[in-house]
Amino acid sequence: MDLKAQIEALIFATRGVSIEQLSKWTGKNPEELQILLEEIRQHFLDPSHGVELKKMGQFYRFYTKANCADLVAKSVKNVYSKLTSSQLEVIAAVILNSPCSKQTIDEMRGRDSSFVLRALHKMGILRRKRSKNAYLYEISDAFKDSVMLEEMLDLEVEHSENKGNSK
């Protein structure tokens, strides 16, 4: 099987893959893989494709192209469009302090967040993991994907770095 096809399949099947993971899985050196990843990225820039290959942090993933975003959004039921202000407050607190405890969230908001945390967990927006006597909350991968959170945070980092360089 063609190595480029294998890499495409691995990227498609994972939530993001690093060059190190690809090297481990394919037995190829990172330099060779970097060249192939660039070829794949260039290939998907063609307007005949609805997705593109992007690198976010250390991970490569396929993303819907901007010109197809509206069509894709229509096809997916977006349960996130009707979030309350309390839910948005909690999401913001978790993004800023992830992973964080209910106590941390309560302190930031100045009120009890039990009901909101349960609702967001049930909706699949938050995931929680047990840590000693409490749960720690973080944003779920599904929510990050849905709102392209990683991409927005990455752009914010780039923006603040560029601001710092212009001073």
DSSP file (Angstrom, degrees, kcal/mol; ACC not computed):
  #  RESIDUE AA STRUCTURE BP1 BP2  ACC     N-H-->O    O-->H-N    N-H-->O    O-->H-N    TCO  KAPPA ALPHA  PHI   PSI    X-CA   Y-CA   Z-CA
    1    1 A M              0   0    0      0, 0.0     2,-0.1     0, 0.0     5,-0.0   0.000 360.0 360.0 360.0 143.2    0.0    0.0    0.0
    2    2 A D     >  -     0   0    0      1,-0.1     4,-2.0     2,-0.0     5,-0.1  -0.378 360.0-137.1 -62.0 132.1    1.2    3.5   -0.8
    3    3 A L  H  > S+     0   0    0      1,-0.2     4,-2.5     2,-0.2     5,-0.2   0.874 104.2  55.1 -61.4 -39.0    2.7    5.3    2.2
    4    4 A K  H  > S+     0   0    0      1,-0.2     4,-2.4     2,-0.2    -1,-0.2   0.905 107.8  49.4 -62.0 -41.1    0.9    8.5    1.4
    5    5 A A  H  > S+     0   0    0      2,-0.2     4,-2.3     1,-0.2    -1,-0.2   0.886 109.8  52.0 -64.6 -39.0   -2.4    6.7    1.5
    6    6 A Q  H  X S+     0   0    0     -4,-2.0     4,-2.4     2,-0.2    -2,-0.2   0.919 110.0  48.4 -62.6 -44.0   -1.5    5.1    4.8
    7    7 A I  H  X S+     0   0    0     -4,-2.5     4,-2.6     2,-0.2     5,-0.2   0.926 110.7  50.6 -64.1 -44.6   -0.7    8.5    6.3
    8    8 A E  H  X S+     0   0    0     -4,-2.4     4,-2.7     1,-0.2    -1,-0.2   0.926 111.2  49.2 -57.4 -45.1   -4.0   10.0    5.0
    9    9 A A  H  X S+     0   0    0     -4,-2.3     4,-2.4     1,-0.2    -1,-0.2   0.905 111.3  49.0 -62.8 -42.0   -5.9    7.0    6.5
   10   10 A L  H  X S+     0   0    0     -4,-2.4     4,-1.3     2,-0.2     6,-0.2   0.905 112.8  47.2 -65.4 -41.6   -4.1    7.4    9.9
   11   11 A I  H  < S+     0   0    0     -4,-2.6    51,-0.3     1,-0.2     3,-0.3   0.927 114.1  47.8 -64.9 -43.7   -4.8   11.2   10.0
   12   12 A F  H  < S+     0   0    0     -4,-2.7    -2,-0.2    -5,-0.2    -1,-0.2   0.889 113.3  47.7 -63.2 -40.3   -8.4   10.6    9.0
   13   13 A A  H  < S+     0   0    0     -4,-2.4    -1,-0.2    -5,-0.2     2,-0.2   0.666 107.6  63.4 -79.6 -17.6   -8.9    7.9   11.6
   14   14 A T  S  < S-     0   0    0     -4,-1.3     3,-0.2    -3,-0.3     0, 0.0  -0.610  83.5-122.2-105.7 167.0   -7.3    9.8   14.5
   15   15 A R  S    S-     0   0    0      1,-0.4     2,-0.2    -2,-0.2    -4,-0.1   0.346  95.2 -30.6 -84.4   6.3   -8.3   13.0   16.3
   16   16 A G        -     0   0    0     -6,-0.2    -1,-0.4    -5,-0.1     2,-0.4  -0.446  66.0-148.1 144.9 139.9   -4.9   14.2   15.4
   17   17 A V  B     -A   60   0A   0     43,-1.7    43,-2.9    -2,-0.2     2,-0.2  -0.993   7.0-141.3-137.5 139.6   -1.6   12.6   14.9
   18   18 A S     >  -     0   0    0     -2,-0.4     4,-2.4    41,-0.2     5,-0.2  -0.531  29.0-113.3 -93.2 163.4    2.0   13.7   15.5
   19   19 A I  H  > S+     0   0    0     39,-0.5     4,-2.7     1,-0.2     5,-0.2   0.879 118.9  57.3 -61.7 -36.9    5.0   13.0   13.3
   20   20 A E  H  > S+     0   0    0      2,-0.2     4,-2.2     1,-0.2    -1,-0.2   0.915 107.8  46.2 -61.3 -43.1    6.4   10.9   16.1
   21   21 A Q  H  > S+     0   0    0      2,-0.2     4,-2.7     1,-0.2     5,-0.2   0.931 112.7  49.8 -64.7 -44.8    3.2    8.7   16.2
   22   22 A L  H  X S+     0   0    0     -4,-2.4     4,-2.6     1,-0.2     6,-0.4   0.902 110.5  50.9 -60.3 -40.4    3.3    8.4   12.4
   23   23 A S  H  X S+     0   0    0     -4,-2.7     4,-2.1     1,-0.2     5,-0.2   0.911 111.5  47.5 -63.0 -43.1    7.0    7.4   12.6
   24   24 A K  H  < S+     0   0    0     -4,-2.2    -2,-0.2    -5,-0.2    -1,-0.2   0.914 116.7  42.9 -63.7 -44.0    6.3    4.8   15.2
   25   25 A W  H  < S+     0   0    0     -4,-2.7    -2,-0.2     1,-0.2    -1,-0.2   0.836 125.4  31.6 -75.0 -33.5    3.3    3.3   13.2
   26   26 A T  H  < S-     0   0    0     -4,-2.6    -2,-0.2    -5,-0.2    -3,-0.2   0.651  95.6-129.5-100.3 -16.8    4.9    3.4    9.8
   27   27 A G     <  +     0   0    0     -4,-2.1     2,-0.2    -5,-0.3    -4,-0.1   0.610  65.4 129.9  76.8  11.1    8.5    2.8   10.7
   28   28 A K        -     0   0    0     -6,-0.4    -1,-0.3    -5,-0.2    -2,-0.2  -0.659  63.8-103.2 -98.3 154.7    9.6    5.8    8.5
   29   29 A N     >  -     0   0    0     -2,-0.2     4,-2.0     1,-0.1     3,-0.4  -0.441  28.1-117.0 -77.6 152.1   11.8    8.6    9.7
   30   30 A P  H  > S+     0   0    0      0, 0.0     4,-2.5     0, 0.0     5,-0.2   0.815 112.1  57.8 -58.3 -34.0   10.3   12.0   10.6
   31   31 A E  H  > S+     0   0    0      2,-0.2     4,-1.6     1,-0.2     5,-0.1   0.927 108.3  45.6 -64.6 -43.7   12.1   13.8    7.8
   32   32 A E  H  > S+     0   0    0     -3,-0.4     4,-2.0     1,-0.2    -1,-0.2   0.902 113.7  50.1 -63.4 -41.5   10.5   11.6    5.2
   33   33 A L  H  X S+     0   0    0     -4,-2.0     4,-2.9     1,-0.2    -2,-0.2   0.881 105.1  56.9 -66.3 -37.8    7.1   11.9    6.8
   34   34 A Q  H  X S+     0   0    0     -4,-2.5     4,-1.9     1,-0.2    -1,-0.2   0.904 107.4  48.8 -59.8 -41.7    7.4   15.7    6.9
   35   35 A I  H  X S+     0   0    0     -4,-1.6     4,-1.9     2,-0.2    -1,-0.2   0.923 113.0  47.0 -63.7 -45.0    7.9   15.8    3.2
   36   36 A L  H  X S+     0   0    0     -4,-2.0     4,-2.6     1,-0.2    -2,-0.2   0.887 109.3  54.1 -65.8 -38.7    4.9   13.5    2.6
   37   37 A L  H  X S+     0   0    0     -4,-2.9     4,-2.7     1,-0.2    -1,-0.2   0.896 108.4  49.5 -62.4 -39.3    2.7   15.6    5.0
   38   38 A E  H  X S+     0   0    0     -4,-1.9     4,-2.5     2,-0.2    -1,-0.2   0.891 110.1  50.9 -66.8 -38.6    3.5   18.7    3.0
   39   39 A E  H  X S+     0   0    0     -4,-1.9     4,-2.4     2,-0.2    -2,-0.2   0.914 111.9  47.3 -62.7 -42.7    2.6   16.9   -0.2
   40   40 A I  H  X S+     0   0    0     -4,-2.6     4,-2.2     2,-0.2    -2,-0.2   0.926 111.3  51.3 -64.0 -45.0   -0.7   15.8    1.3
   41   41 A R  H  X S+     0   0    0     -4,-2.7     4,-0.5     1,-0.2    12,-0.3   0.931 112.1  46.4 -58.4 -46.5   -1.3   19.3    2.5
   42   42 A Q  H >< S+     0   0    0     -4,-2.5     3,-1.1     1,-0.2     4,-0.5   0.904 109.4  55.2 -62.3 -42.4   -0.7   20.8   -0.9
   43   43 A H  H >< S+     0   0    0     -4,-2.4     3,-1.2     1,-0.3    -1,-0.2   0.906 107.3  49.2 -57.5 -44.1   -2.9   18.1   -2.6
   44   44 A F  H 3< S+     0   0    0     -4,-2.2    -1,-0.3     1,-0.2    -2,-0.2   0.523  92.6  76.4 -79.9  -4.4   -5.9   19.0   -0.4
   45   45 A L  T << S+     0   0    0     -3,-1.1    -1,-0.2    -4,-0.5    -2,-0.2   0.717  70.1 109.4 -72.8 -20.3   -5.5   22.7   -1.1
   46   46 A D  S X  S-     0   0    0     -3,-1.2     3,-2.1    -4,-0.5    -3,-0.0  -0.308  80.9-124.9 -56.3 135.5   -7.0   22.0   -4.5
   47   47 A P  T 3  S+     0   0    0      0, 0.0    -1,-0.2     0, 0.0    -3,-0.1   0.638 104.4  74.8 -61.0 -13.3  -10.6   23.5   -4.7
   48   48 A S  T 3  S+     0   0    0      2,-0.0     2,-0.4     0, 0.0    -2,-0.1   0.548  86.9  76.5 -77.2  -4.1  -12.0   20.1   -5.6
   49   49 A H    <   -     0   0    0     -3,-2.1    -5,-0.0    -5,-0.2     0, 0.0  -0.852  64.1-157.4-108.1 143.7  -11.5   19.0   -2.0
   50   50 A G  S    S+     0   0    0     -2,-0.4    15,-2.8    14,-0.1     2,-0.3   0.456  76.9  55.3 -95.4  -3.1  -13.8   19.9    0.9
   51   51 A V  E     -B   64   0A   0     13,-0.3     2,-0.3    -7,-0.1    13,-0.2  -0.857  63.6-159.4-126.0 162.7  -11.2   19.3    3.6
   52   52 A E  E     -B   63   0A   0     11,-2.6    11,-2.7    -2,-0.3     2,-0.5  -0.974  22.4-116.9-139.1 154.4   -7.7   20.5    4.2
   53   53 A L  E     +B   62   0A   0     -2,-0.3     2,-0.3   -12,-0.3     9,-0.2  -0.806  37.9 176.8 -93.5 127.0   -4.7   19.2    6.3
   54   54 A K  E     -B   61   0A   0      7,-2.8     7,-2.5    -2,-0.5     2,-0.6  -0.940  26.8-135.2-129.3 152.2   -3.7   21.5    9.1
   55   55 A K  E     -B   60   0A   0     -2,-0.3     2,-0.6     5,-0.2     5,-0.2  -0.941  20.4-176.5-106.5 121.4   -1.1   21.3   11.9
   56   56 A M  E >   -B   59   0A   0      3,-3.2     3,-2.2    -2,-0.6     2,-0.4  -0.960  66.8 -43.9-118.3 111.9   -2.4   22.4   15.3
   57   57 A G  T 3  S-     0   0    0     -2,-0.6    -2,-0.0     1,-0.3    93,-0.0  -0.568 125.3 -25.6  65.8-122.2    0.4   22.3   17.9
   58   58 A Q  T 3  S+     0   0    0     -2,-0.4   -39,-0.5    -3,-0.1     2,-0.4   0.381 121.9  92.8 -99.3   1.4    2.2   19.0   17.2
   59   59 A F  E <   - B   0  56A   0     -3,-2.2    -3,-3.2   -41,-0.1     2,-0.4  -0.796  60.2-148.5-110.4 140.0   -0.8   17.3   15.6
   60   60 A Y  E     +AB  17  55A   0    -43,-2.9   -43,-1.7    -2,-0.4     2,-0.3  -0.864  28.5 162.7-100.9 134.6   -2.0   17.0   12.0
   61   61 A R  E     - B   0  54A   0     -7,-2.5    -7,-2.8    -2,-0.4     2,-0.4  -0.975  38.7-112.9-146.5 158.4   -5.7   16.8   11.3
   62   62 A F  E     - B   0  53A   0    -51,-0.3     2,-0.3    -2,-0.3    -9,-0.2  -0.805  36.0-173.8 -91.3 136.5   -8.2   17.2    8.5
   63   63 A Y  E     - B   0  52A   0    -11,-2.7   -11,-2.6    -2,-0.4     2,-0.2  -0.939  31.1-101.2-128.2 151.1  -10.5   20.1    8.8
   64   64 A T  E     - B   0  51A   0     -2,-0.3   -13,-0.3   -13,-0.2     2,-0.1  -0.491  44.9-112.5 -66.5 136.7  -13.5   21.2    6.8
   65   65 A K    >>  -     0   0    0    -15,-2.8     3,-1.8    -2,-0.2     4,-0.6  -0.403  23.5-115.2 -70.3 151.4  -12.6   24.1    4.4
   66   66 A A  G >4 S+     0   0    0      1,-0.3     3,-1.0     2,-0.2     4,-0.5   0.842 113.8  59.7 -57.6 -37.0  -14.2   27.4    5.2
   67   67 A N  G 34 S+     0   0    0      1,-0.2    -1,-0.3     2,-0.1     4,-0.2   0.628 110.8  42.3 -71.2 -10.4  -16.2   27.4    1.9
   68   68 A C  G <> S+     0   0    0     -3,-1.8     4,-2.3   -18,-0.2    -1,-0.2   0.428  87.5  95.4-108.0  -3.6  -17.9   24.2    3.0
   69   69 A A  H <X S+     0   0    0     -3,-1.0     4,-2.9    -4,-0.6     5,-0.2   0.878  82.0  51.1 -60.3 -42.4  -18.5   25.1    6.7
   70   70 A D  H  > S+     0   0    0     -4,-0.5     4,-2.0     2,-0.2    -1,-0.2   0.920 111.2  48.1 -62.8 -43.6  -22.1   26.4    6.2
   71   71 A L  H  > S+     0   0    0      2,-0.2     4,-1.2     1,-0.2    -1,-0.2   0.920 114.1  46.2 -62.4 -44.5  -23.2   23.2    4.4
   72   72 A V  H  X S+     0   0    0     -4,-2.3     4,-0.9     1,-0.2     3,-0.4   0.910 109.9  54.3 -65.5 -42.0  -21.6   21.0    7.1
   73   73 A A  H  < S+     0   0    0     -4,-2.9     3,-0.5     1,-0.2    -1,-0.2   0.867 106.1  53.0 -61.1 -36.3  -23.1   23.1    9.9
   74   74 A K  H  < S+     0   0    0     -4,-2.0    -1,-0.2     1,-0.2    -2,-0.2   0.821 108.2  51.3 -66.5 -30.6  -26.6   22.6    8.3
   75   75 A S  H  < S+     0   0    0     -4,-1.2     2,-0.5    -3,-0.4    -1,-0.2   0.643 102.3  67.7 -83.8 -13.5  -26.1   18.9    8.3
   76   76 A V  S  < S-     0   0    0     -4,-0.9     2,-0.5    -3,-0.5    -1,-0.0  -0.919  84.3-125.7-112.4 127.4  -25.1   18.6   11.9
   77   77 A K        -     0   0    0     -2,-0.5     2,-1.0     1,-0.1     3,-0.1  -0.580  24.6-149.5 -70.0 120.3  -27.5   19.3   14.7
   78   78 A N    >   +     0   0    0     -2,-0.5     3,-1.0     1,-0.2     4,-0.1  -0.779  24.0 173.3 -99.8  96.7  -25.8   21.9   16.9
   79   79 A V  G >  S+     0   0    0     -2,-1.0     3,-0.6     1,-0.2    -1,-0.2   0.588  74.6  69.5 -74.6  -9.9  -26.9   21.5   20.5
   80   80 A Y  G >  S+     0   0    0      1,-0.2     3,-1.0     2,-0.1    -1,-0.2   0.591  75.3  81.4 -85.6  -9.8  -24.4   24.1   21.5
   81   81 A S  G <  S+     0   0    0     -3,-1.0    -1,-0.2     1,-0.3    -2,-0.1   0.661  90.8  51.3 -72.6 -14.4  -26.2   27.0   19.9
   82   82 A K  G <  S+     0   0    0     -3,-0.6    -1,-0.3    -4,-0.1     2,-0.2  -0.122  74.5 146.7-115.9  37.5  -28.6   27.4   22.8
   83   83 A L    <   -     0   0    0     -3,-1.0     2,-0.1     1,-0.1    -3,-0.0  -0.487  45.0-124.8 -73.0 141.9  -26.2   27.6   25.7
   84   84 A T     >  -     0   0    0     -2,-0.2     4,-2.4     1,-0.1     5,-0.2  -0.335  23.7-107.8 -79.2 167.0  -27.3   29.8   28.6
   85   85 A S  H  > S+     0   0    0      1,-0.2     4,-2.2     2,-0.2     5,-0.1   0.869 121.8  53.4 -64.1 -35.3  -25.1   32.5   30.0
   86   86 A S  H  > S+     0   0    0      2,-0.2     4,-2.1     1,-0.2    -1,-0.2   0.911 109.2  48.4 -64.4 -42.2  -24.4   30.4   33.1
   87   87 A Q  H  > S+     0   0    0      1,-0.2     4,-2.5     2,-0.2    -2,-0.2   0.907 110.9  50.3 -64.5 -41.2  -23.3   27.5   30.9
   88   88 A L  H  X S+     0   0    0     -4,-2.4     4,-2.5     2,-0.2    -1,-0.2   0.875 108.0  54.0 -64.8 -36.9  -21.0   29.8   28.9
   89   89 A E  H  X S+     0   0    0     -4,-2.2     4,-2.4     2,-0.2    -1,-0.2   0.930 110.7  45.9 -59.9 -46.0  -19.5   31.2   32.1
   90   90 A V  H  X S+     0   0    0     -4,-2.1     4,-2.5     2,-0.2    -2,-0.2   0.914 111.5  51.4 -65.9 -42.8  -18.6   27.7   33.2
   91   91 A I  H  X S+     0   0    0     -4,-2.5     4,-2.6     1,-0.2    -1,-0.2   0.927 111.0  48.7 -59.4 -44.8  -17.2   26.8   29.8
   92   92 A A  H  X S+     0   0    0     -4,-2.5     4,-2.4     1,-0.2    -2,-0.2   0.910 110.4  51.1 -61.9 -42.5  -15.0   29.9   29.9
   93   93 A A  H  X S+     0   0    0     -4,-2.4     4,-1.5     1,-0.2    -1,-0.2   0.902 111.9  46.9 -61.8 -41.3  -13.8   29.1   33.4
   94   94 A V  H  X S+     0   0    0     -4,-2.5     4,-1.2     2,-0.2    -2,-0.2   0.904 110.7  51.8 -69.0 -41.0  -12.9   25.5   32.4
   95   95 A I  H  < S+     0   0    0     -4,-2.6     3,-0.3     1,-0.2    -2,-0.2   0.922 114.0  44.4 -59.8 -43.3  -11.1   26.7   29.2
   96   96 A L  H  < S+     0   0    0     -4,-2.4    -1,-0.2     1,-0.2    -2,-0.2   0.768 128.9  24.7 -73.4 -26.1   -9.1   29.2   31.3
   97   97 A N  H  < S-     0   0    0     -4,-1.5    -1,-0.2    -5,-0.2    -2,-0.2   0.197  90.5-167.5-125.7  15.9   -8.2   26.8   34.1
   98   98 A S  S  < S+     0   0    0     -4,-1.2    40,-0.1    -3,-0.3     2,-0.1  -0.243  70.4  31.4 -65.1 140.5   -8.4   23.3   32.6
   99   99 A P  S    S+     0   0    0      0, 0.0     2,-0.3     0, 0.0    39,-0.2   0.681  92.5 154.3 -75.9 148.0   -8.5   20.9   34.3
  100  100 A C  E     -C  137   0B   0     37,-2.0    37,-3.6    -2,-0.1     2,-0.1  -0.950  37.8-116.4-140.9 159.1  -10.2   22.4   37.2
  101  101 A S  E  >  -C  136   0B   0     -2,-0.3     4,-1.9    35,-0.2    35,-0.2  -0.405  32.0-109.1 -89.2 166.1  -12.4   21.5   40.2
  102  102 A K  H  > S+     0   0    0     33,-0.6     4,-3.2     1,-0.2     5,-0.2   0.879 119.9  58.5 -59.2 -38.9  -16.0   22.5   40.9
  103  103 A Q  H  > S+     0   0    0      1,-0.2     4,-2.5     2,-0.2    -1,-0.2   0.915 104.8  48.7 -59.9 -44.3  -14.6   24.7   43.8
  104  104 A T  H  > S+     0   0    0      2,-0.2     4,-2.1     1,-0.2    -1,-0.2   0.921 113.4  47.1 -61.2 -44.6  -12.4   26.6   41.4
  105  105 A I  H  X S+     0   0    0     -4,-1.9     4,-2.4     2,-0.2     5,-0.3   0.930 111.5  50.8 -64.0 -45.8  -15.3   27.2   39.0
  106  106 A D  H  X>S+     0   0    0     -4,-3.2     4,-2.5     1,-0.2     5,-0.9   0.903 110.0  50.7 -58.2 -42.5  -17.6   28.2   41.9
  107  107 A E  H  <5S+     0   0    0     -4,-2.5    -1,-0.2     1,-0.2    -2,-0.2   0.894 111.1  48.1 -64.1 -40.1  -14.9   30.7   43.2
  108  108 A M  H  <5S+     0   0    0     -4,-2.1    -1,-0.2     1,-0.2    -2,-0.2   0.899 120.1  37.3 -66.2 -39.9  -14.6   32.3   39.7
  109  109 A R  H  <5S-     0   0    0     -4,-2.4    -2,-0.2     2,-0.2    -1,-0.2   0.726 100.1-131.6 -85.9 -23.4  -18.4   32.6   39.3
  110  110 A G  T  <5S+     0   0    0     -4,-2.5     2,-0.3    -5,-0.3    -3,-0.2   0.706  77.6  68.3  77.2  19.7  -19.2   33.5   42.8
  111  111 A R  S   <S-     0   0    0     -5,-0.9    -1,-0.2    -6,-0.2    -2,-0.2  -0.979  94.8 -72.1-160.0 166.7  -22.0   30.9   43.0
  112  112 A D        -     0   0    0     -2,-0.3     4,-0.1     1,-0.1     3,-0.1  -0.396  34.5-174.8 -67.3 136.8  -22.7   27.2   43.0
  113  113 A S     >  +     0   0    0    -11,-0.1     4,-3.0    -2,-0.1     5,-0.3   0.227  48.0 112.5-116.9  12.2  -22.1   25.5   39.7
  114  114 A S  H  > S+     0   0    0      1,-0.2     4,-2.4     2,-0.2     5,-0.2   0.921  81.2  42.9 -54.1 -52.6  -23.3   22.0   40.5
  115  115 A F  H  > S+     0   0    0      1,-0.2     4,-2.3     2,-0.2    -1,-0.2   0.912 116.1  48.0 -63.2 -43.5  -26.4   22.0   38.2
  116  116 A V  H  > S+     0   0    0      2,-0.2     4,-2.7     1,-0.2     5,-0.2   0.912 111.2  50.8 -66.0 -42.4  -24.6   23.7   35.3
  117  117 A L  H  X S+     0   0    0     -4,-3.0     4,-2.3     1,-0.2    -1,-0.2   0.919 110.9  48.9 -61.0 -43.8  -21.7   21.3   35.5
  118  118 A R  H  X S+     0   0    0     -4,-2.4     4,-2.6    -5,-0.3    -1,-0.2   0.924 112.4  48.3 -61.1 -44.1  -24.0   18.3   35.5
  119  119 A A  H  X S+     0   0    0     -4,-2.3     4,-2.1     1,-0.2    -2,-0.2   0.924 113.0  46.9 -64.0 -44.8  -25.9   19.7   32.5
  120  120 A L  H  X>S+     0   0    0     -4,-2.7     5,-2.2     2,-0.2     6,-1.5   0.859 113.0  49.8 -67.0 -35.1  -22.7   20.4   30.5
  121  121 A H  H ><5S+     0   0    0     -4,-2.3     3,-0.9    -5,-0.2    -2,-0.2   0.922 111.2  48.7 -66.8 -43.8  -21.3   17.0   31.3
  122  122 A K  H 3<5S+     0   0    0     -4,-2.6    -2,-0.2     1,-0.3    -1,-0.2   0.847 108.7  54.0 -64.5 -34.3  -24.6   15.3   30.2
  123  123 A M  H 3<5S-     0   0    0     -4,-2.1    -1,-0.3    -5,-0.2    -2,-0.2   0.619 116.0-116.6 -74.7 -12.4  -24.5   17.4   27.0
  124  124 A G  T <<5S+     0   0    0     -3,-0.9    19,-0.4    -4,-0.5    18,-0.2   0.601  86.5 113.8  86.9  11.5  -21.0   16.1   26.3
  125  125 A I  S   <S+     0   0    0     -5,-2.2    15,-3.0    -6,-0.2     2,-0.3   0.865  77.0  37.7 -81.9 -38.4  -19.4   19.5   26.5
  126  126 A L  E     -D  139   0B   0     -6,-1.5     2,-0.4    13,-0.3    13,-0.2  -0.849  66.3-161.5-111.0 149.1  -17.4   18.7   29.6
  127  127 A R  E     -D  138   0B   0     11,-2.9    11,-2.3    -2,-0.3     2,-0.4  -0.930  12.2-156.9-120.2 154.7  -15.6   15.6   30.6
  128  128 A R  E     -D  137   0B   0     -2,-0.4     2,-0.4     9,-0.2     9,-0.2  -0.951   8.2-166.2-132.3 151.6  -14.6   14.9   34.2
  129  129 A K  E     -D  136   0B   0      7,-2.0     7,-2.7    -2,-0.4     2,-0.3  -0.995  29.9-109.1-136.6 144.7  -12.1   12.7   35.8
  130  130 A R  E     +D  135   0B   0     -2,-0.4     2,-0.4     5,-0.2     5,-0.2  -0.525  33.1 178.7 -74.2 131.8  -11.8   11.6   39.4
  131  131 A S  E >   -D  134   0B   0      3,-3.3     3,-2.2    -2,-0.3     2,-0.4  -0.898  60.5 -61.3-136.3 105.5   -8.9   13.2   41.3
  132  132 A K  T 3  S-     0   0    0     -2,-0.4    -2,-0.0     1,-0.3    -1,-0.0  -0.413 121.3 -11.3  55.9-112.6   -8.7   12.2   45.0
  133  133 A N  T 3  S+     0   0    0     -2,-0.4     2,-0.3    -3,-0.1    -1,-0.3   0.342 130.2  48.5-100.0   6.8  -11.9   13.4   46.6
  134  134 A A  E <  S- D   0 131B   0     -3,-2.2    -3,-3.3    -5,-0.0     2,-0.4  -0.867  77.8-108.5-139.5 170.0  -13.2   15.6   43.7
  135  135 A Y  E     - D   0 130B   0     -2,-0.3   -33,-0.6    -5,-0.2     2,-0.5  -0.797  22.8-147.2 -97.8 145.4  -13.8   15.7   40.0
  136  136 A L  E     -CD 101 129B   0     -7,-2.7    -7,-2.0    -2,-0.4     2,-0.3  -0.952  17.3-148.5-109.2 134.7  -11.6   17.7   37.6
  137  137 A Y  E     +CD 100 128B   0    -37,-3.6   -37,-2.0    -2,-0.5     2,-0.3  -0.801  21.6 165.3-107.5 143.5  -13.4   19.2   34.6
  138  138 A E  E     - D   0 127B   0    -11,-2.3   -11,-2.9    -2,-0.3     2,-0.2  -0.966  44.5 -85.8-147.4 163.5  -12.1   19.8   31.1
  139  139 A I  E     - D   0 126B   0     -2,-0.3   -13,-0.3   -13,-0.2   -14,-0.1  -0.483  48.5-118.0 -71.3 136.2  -13.6   20.6   27.7
  140  140 A S     >  -     0   0    0    -15,-3.0     4,-2.2    -2,-0.2     5,-0.1  -0.368  14.4-122.5 -72.9 153.9  -14.5   17.4   25.7
  141  141 A D  H  > S+     0   0    0      1,-0.2     4,-2.6     2,-0.2     5,-0.2   0.863 112.2  58.1 -63.0 -36.1  -12.8   16.7   22.4
  142  142 A A  H  > S+     0   0    0      2,-0.2     4,-2.4     1,-0.2    -1,-0.2   0.907 107.9  45.5 -62.4 -41.6  -16.2   16.6   20.7
  143  143 A F  H  > S+     0   0    0    -19,-0.4     4,-2.3     2,-0.2     6,-0.3   0.916 111.0  53.0 -68.2 -42.4  -16.9   20.2   21.8
  144  144 A K  H  X>S+     0   0    0     -4,-2.2     5,-2.0     1,-0.2     4,-0.5   0.923 112.8  45.3 -56.7 -44.4  -13.4   21.4   20.8
  145  145 A D  H ><5S+     0   0    0     -4,-2.6     3,-0.8     3,-0.2    -2,-0.2   0.929 110.5  53.6 -63.9 -45.4  -14.0   19.9   17.4
  146  146 A S  H 3<5S+     0   0    0     -4,-2.4    -2,-0.2     1,-0.3    -1,-0.2   0.886 121.4  28.7 -61.2 -42.0  -17.5   21.3   17.0
  147  147 A V  H 3<5S-     0   0    0     -4,-2.3    -1,-0.3    -5,-0.1    -2,-0.2   0.311 105.0-121.7-103.4   8.9  -16.5   24.9   17.8
  148  148 A M  T <X5 +     0   0    0     -3,-0.8     4,-2.2    -4,-0.5    -3,-0.2   0.880  51.7 164.1  53.5  42.0  -13.0   24.6   16.4
  149  149 A L  H  >< +     0   0    0     -5,-2.0     4,-2.8    -6,-0.3     5,-0.3   0.884  67.0  53.3 -59.9 -44.0  -11.7   25.6   19.9
  150  150 A E  H  > S+     0   0    0     -6,-0.3     4,-2.4     1,-0.2    -1,-0.2   0.910 110.0  48.9 -60.0 -41.0   -8.2   24.4   19.4
  151  151 A E  H  > S+     0   0    0     -7,-0.2     4,-2.4     2,-0.2    -1,-0.2   0.913 111.7  48.5 -65.6 -42.5   -7.9   26.5   16.2
  152  152 A M  H  X S+     0   0    0     -4,-2.2     4,-2.1     2,-0.2    -2,-0.2   0.918 113.3  47.1 -64.7 -42.4   -9.3   29.6   17.8
  153  153 A L  H  X S+     0   0    0     -4,-2.8     4,-2.1     2,-0.2    -1,-0.2   0.883 111.1  52.1 -66.1 -37.8   -6.9   29.2   20.8
  154  154 A D  H  X S+     0   0    0     -4,-2.4     4,-2.3    -5,-0.3    -2,-0.2   0.907 110.1  48.4 -63.8 -42.1   -4.0   28.7   18.4
  155  155 A L  H  X S+     0   0    0     -4,-2.4     4,-2.7     2,-0.2    -2,-0.2   0.875 109.3  53.4 -65.4 -37.4   -4.9   31.8   16.5
  156  156 A E  H  X S+     0   0    0     -4,-2.1     4,-2.5     2,-0.2    -2,-0.2   0.900 108.8  49.0 -64.0 -40.8   -5.2   33.8   19.8
  157  157 A V  H  X S+     0   0    0     -4,-2.1     4,-2.2     2,-0.2    -2,-0.2   0.934 112.5  47.9 -63.3 -46.2   -1.7   32.6   20.7
  158  158 A E  H  X S+     0   0    0     -4,-2.3     4,-2.4     1,-0.2    -2,-0.2   0.912 111.7  51.0 -59.5 -43.2   -0.4   33.6   17.3
  159  159 A H  H  X S+     0   0    0     -4,-2.7     4,-2.1     1,-0.2    -2,-0.2   0.922 111.5  45.8 -62.4 -46.2   -2.1   37.0   17.6
  160  160 A S  H  X S+     0   0    0     -4,-2.5     4,-1.9     1,-0.2    -1,-0.2   0.854 112.3  51.6 -68.7 -33.5   -0.6   37.8   21.0
  161  161 A E  H  X S+     0   0    0     -4,-2.2     4,-1.6     2,-0.2    -1,-0.2   0.905 110.4  48.7 -68.0 -39.8    2.8   36.7   19.9
  162  162 A N  H  X S+     0   0    0     -4,-2.4     4,-1.2     2,-0.2    -2,-0.2   0.874 109.5  52.5 -66.4 -37.1    2.6   39.0   16.9
  163  163 A K  H  < S+     0   0    0     -4,-2.1     4,-0.4     1,-0.2     3,-0.4   0.910 109.2  50.3 -62.3 -42.4    1.5   41.9   19.1
  164  164 A G  H >< S+     0   0    0     -4,-1.9     3,-0.6     1,-0.2    -1,-0.2   0.835 109.2  51.3 -66.0 -32.6    4.5   41.3   21.3
  165  165 A N  H 3< S+     0   0    0     -4,-1.6    -1,-0.2     1,-0.2    -2,-0.2   0.732 103.1  59.4 -76.5 -22.3    6.8   41.3   18.4
  166  166 A S  T 3<        0   0    0     -4,-1.2    -1,-0.2    -3,-0.4    -2,-0.2   0.545 360.0 360.0 -85.8  -5.4    5.5   44.6   17.0
  167  167 A K    <         0   0    0     -3,-0.6    -1,-0.2    -4,-0.4    -2,-0.1   0.469 360.0 360.0 -81.6 360.0    6.4   46.5   20.2
